[in-house]
Amino acid sequence: MSESSLSSSSRSFRRWWWVLVLVVAAALVWWLWPSSGSKAPAGPGGRFGFNGPVPVRVAEVSRGDFPVELKALGTVTAYNTANVRARVGGELVKVLFEEGQKVEAGDLLAVIDPRPYQTALRLAEGQLQQTRAQLRNAEIDLSRYQGLYAEDSIAKQTLDTQQALVAQYQGQIKANQAAVEEAHLNLQFTEIRAPIPGRLGLRQVDIGNLLASNDSTVLVSITQTQPIAVSFTLPEGDVPQVLEQLRNGRELQVEAWDRSERNLLTEGQLHSLDNQIDTATGTLRLKARFENADQRLFPNQFVNVRLRVSTREQALLIPSAALQYGSRGTFVYVVGEGDKVQLRDVRVGLSDGATTLVESGVEPGERLVLEGTDRLRNGSVVEVISDTPAQVTHSAAPNA
C-alpha cells in the first residue's frame, strides 16, 4: 500500500473520531440540560427531573425513657430436680402417673409389692409384745425380791441379778420399738411418692420389674418449673454497675427472649450472683428467677437474657437509620425551613439497633432524613413523601 493511501486512511479515521466525540458531547449536553418546567438548578440527570427536590422519608426526634440493659445468652435450669428411686427392694406392681404429668409434693407415683414388709412389721410388733410381757414378769419378781431382801430372807446378789434382768428387758424393748418403726418405714417406702412439685419426665421402669433398694435405676425424674431459673454470665466489666444497683436495694428486672430476639417469653428478677469471677473467661455467673406461670420456659432451653440495670429518663431518641457515618464522624440530615437539609454533627450514646440515644446535636421535634440520604448534600431541597413522620419506637434492648 502506498504512503498516500495510508495518509488518506489516517485522516478519515481522525474525522470519524471527532464526529463521535461531538455526538457524545451533544448527548451529554442534552442529558444534563434542565427540563423546561423545572425551577431547580441544573444538576445531574436534569432532563429526567432529577434536579427537582430529592424524595426522602423522615422521622422526628423525640424524648422518652430508654432502658439501659445488658444482654447475655442464658440457659434455663429447673429450680429443683429430683430423680425418683426405690428406697426398698421388691416387685413394681403399680405405676400411677402419666409421662409429662404435673405433680405436687407427696403425690403417689408407684407402688412396690408391700406384702414382705407387712409381714416384717407384724414380726417386729410380735417381738416387741413378747419383750414387754417378759419385762412385766421381771418387774413383778423384782418387787417381790425387794420385799424379801428387806426381811433379810434372800441374798443381795439375787436382788442385783433381778434388777439387771429388768434393765435388760427395758433395753430390749427399745430395740424392738426401733425394729417396729423401721418395718413401718419400709412399708411406707413401698409407696413411691413425689418428693417435690414439678413436671414428670419419661418413665424408666415398667410394671413387673424388680427394684433394688437405693440402686441406680431411676423410676422417673421430676423438674420443678414453677418457679424456674435462668443462668447466664456477664463480663467482669459489666459487674460494677450491677453491684451498684443491688447495693442501693434495687430489684433488677430480667427479660427472657427467644433465639431470634423477636418474642418476649417472660419477665423475672435477678435472684443471685456467684461469689467469684471465673478467671478463665473473665465472667461472672448470675441467676434470674421467673414465675413461669404460662410454662414458656423449659429446662435446658437457650434464651437471650436482657438485664435492665437502669433507665435514662426523657432522653433524646432517634431512629438508628437516620445516623450517617463519615470522615467527620457521626452526623444526621436535619430537614429545616423550606424543606432544605442541614448536615448536623451529633454525639450518640446507647443503641438497641432500632433506636439510638443522642447526647447532643439535635432537638425534640426536628425532622431527620431516614431514606434517600445517598443523593443529599448540605442545603439540598427535599420532598417529604411520608404523610405522617415515622415515630421513634423502642422495642429491643440496648448494648450497654
KAWOZI-V154444 format. One record per backbone hydrogen bond with DSSP energy under -1.0 kcal/mol. CO is the residue of the C=O (numbers start at 0). NH is the residue of the N-H. If there is no record, write none. Layout:
<<CO & NH> <CO & NH>>
This chain:
<<1 & 5> <2 & 6> <3 & 7> <4 & 8> <5 & 9> <6 & 10> <7 & 11> <8 & 12> <9 & 13> <10 & 14> <11 & 15> <12 & 16> <13 & 17> <14 & 18> <15 & 19> <16 & 20> <17 & 21> <18 & 22> <19 & 23> <20 & 24> <21 & 25> <22 & 26> <23 & 27> <24 & 28> <25 & 29> <26 & 30> <27 & 31> <28 & 32> <30 & 46> <34 & 37> <42 & 45> <44 & 47> <44 & 49> <45 & 48> <48 & 51> <53 & 382> <55 & 384> <56 & 369> <56 & 370> <57 & 389> <58 & 367> <60 & 364> <61 & 316> <63 & 314> <65 & 311> <67 & 308> <67 & 309> <68 & 399> <69 & 306> <71 & 304> <73 & 302> <74 & 230> <75 & 299> <76 & 228> <79 & 223> <81 & 221> <83 & 218> <85 & 213> <89 & 210> <90 & 112> <91 & 207> <93 & 110> <97 & 100> <100 & 199> <102 & 197> <103 & 106> <106 & 193> <108 & 95> <109 & 191> <110 & 92> <110 & 93> <113 & 117> <114 & 118> <115 & 119> <116 & 120> <117 & 121> <118 & 122> <119 & 123> <120 & 124> <121 & 125> <122 & 126> <123 & 127> <124 & 128> <125 & 129> <126 & 130> <127 & 131> <128 & 132> <129 & 133> <130 & 134> <131 & 135> <132 & 136> <133 & 137> <134 & 138> <135 & 139> <136 & 140> <137 & 141> <138 & 142> <139 & 143> <140 & 144> <141 & 145> <142 & 146> <143 & 147> <144 & 148> <145 & 149> <146 & 150> <147 & 152> <148 & 151> <154 & 158> <155 & 159> <156 & 160> <157 & 161> <158 & 162> <159 & 163> <160 & 164> <161 & 165> <162 & 166> <163 & 167> <164 & 168> <165 & 169> <166 & 170> <167 & 171> <168 & 172> <169 & 173> <170 & 174> <171 & 175> <172 & 176> <173 & 177> <174 & 178> <175 & 179> <176 & 180> <177 & 181> <178 & 182> <179 & 183> <180 & 184> <181 & 185> <182 & 186> <183 & 187> <184 & 188> <187 & 190> <189 & 111> <191 & 108> <191 & 109> <193 & 105> <197 & 102> <198 & 222> <205 & 208> <208 & 91> <210 & 89> <211 & 214> <218 & 203> <219 & 83> <220 & 200> <221 & 81> <222 & 198> <223 & 78> <227 & 289> <228 & 76> <229 & 287> <230 & 74> <231 & 285> <233 & 283> <234 & 237> <237 & 241> <238 & 242> <239 & 243> <240 & 244> <241 & 245> <242 & 246> <243 & 247> <244 & 249> <245 & 248> <251 & 269> <252 & 307> <253 & 267> <254 & 305> <255 & 264> <255 & 265> <256 & 303> <257 & 260> <262 & 257> <265 & 255> <267 & 253> <268 & 288> <271 & 286> <277 & 281> <281 & 235> <282 & 277> <283 & 233> <284 & 273> <285 & 231> <286 & 270> <286 & 271> <287 & 229> <288 & 268> <289 & 227> <291 & 294> <297 & 300> <300 & 75> <302 & 73> <303 & 256> <304 & 71> <305 & 254> <306 & 69> <309 & 67> <311 & 65> <314 & 63> <315 & 357> <316 & 61> <317 & 355> <318 & 321> <319 & 322> <323 & 330> <325 & 328> <328 & 325> <329 & 345> <330 & 323> <331 & 343> <332 & 368> <333 & 341> <335 & 338> <336 & 339> <338 & 381> <339 & 335> <340 & 378> <341 & 333> <343 & 331> <346 & 358> <346 & 359> <349 & 356> <350 & 398> <353 & 319> <354 & 351> <355 & 317> <356 & 348> <359 & 346> <362 & 365> <365 & 60> <366 & 334> <367 & 58> <370 & 56> <372 & 375> <376 & 379> <379 & 340> <380 & 53> <382 & 55> <389 & 59>>
